[in-house]
């Protein structure tokens, strides 16, 4: 019975050790309304810019490739790689 009590005490201490730092520096609860139209447009612009950098477009046919793709799925040309290689015919 003492082992069970000791185990429960150790489990409670472990949970407190993990949870307490998470609750220490919580910001005050200042809820804001929905984002403004300008904030939404700016966020969409940032996402579009990031997608353009991550997913290159083929210089031959303009097809947007998946980010890990090395070759264009439509025409088979080599996409611009990380090393700055120019597109060339396959």
C-alpha positions, 0 to 999 in steps of 0.5 A: 500500500505504501508503494502505491501511495509513493508511486502516486506521489511521484507521478503527481510531482512529475506532472507538476514539474512539467505543467508548472513552467508551462503556466508560469508565463502565460500572457493575460487573456486579452482576446481580440476580435477577428483579424482585419481585412488588411491583416488577412490580405498581408497574411495571404500575400506572405503565404503566396510569396513563400509558396513561390519560393518553395514551389518553382515554376518551369521556365519552359511551360510555366507549370508550378512544381511540387517543392521536392520535384527536380523535373517538370511533371508536364514537359520533363525539363530540369527545374532550377535547383538549389545550386543555381543550375539553369533549366536544360532539356532532358 
